[in-house]
Amino acid sequence: MASSSQGMVAAAFKLADKTAGRDKICRLVQYGTKFLHWALESKGLSPELVTKLKGLESSISTARKLFRLGKSVDNFRGALQTIHLGDAILRVIVTLVKINRGIFLLFDHVLWAQRMKLVVIDSNFWVTYSNRFWLLSIVLCIIRDFYEILKLLKAERKRVESVAITYSSDKQKASILESLRNVFTNNPTVTIDLVKNSTDLFIPAARLDLVGVPGGVVGIMGVVSSLAGLLVSYNENLKLKFS
């Protein structure tokens, strides 16, 4: 028991020692803070605390932009590698994800420079297009997740059909649901990635006014996706390949 606890503590320190790990932790605090100041403000409580929390959220957002400096290059470099994948569908989707994510991060770098007063730009333009590229990259990630799920489901159905000879209509429906449950249960990499991307989707969509959700919902979605990201950073075996 003690060795297990020590292992978890060591893994936690290892996570915090990584730039990506610190970014995920800051992201969790950022969206947790967003939900908290929304909850207080909606009830008309503690205006001073709300102002401080909003300032904290903004500061963390700026710090995270600093953590991400240079990641656009990593994504463009990654696109040059994934363009050679053997699976044609996966090749197109993953490469487009990396290109769009790289452009989003490139815009994000410029916005960080603007916050630091290093450049003078039309921030509304850059924020809008940054969110558009981010949203497109998330949509592509979700398409990739469903593609992986369909492949896994097909393999699971073949396994089930090799065991059972015939099905009634009701049994076929139950079998499909059971197969789908097995896919999600036995493939945590895809499951976690789908949860992360599905919750992330609300953030740029809300910023672009494509969905009408309150700030508290965006905060909750950000917390869930951040926890999923932290789980993957904590255990890299849970990371979906090429994601």
Beta strands, then each sheet from edge to edge (+ up, - down):
end
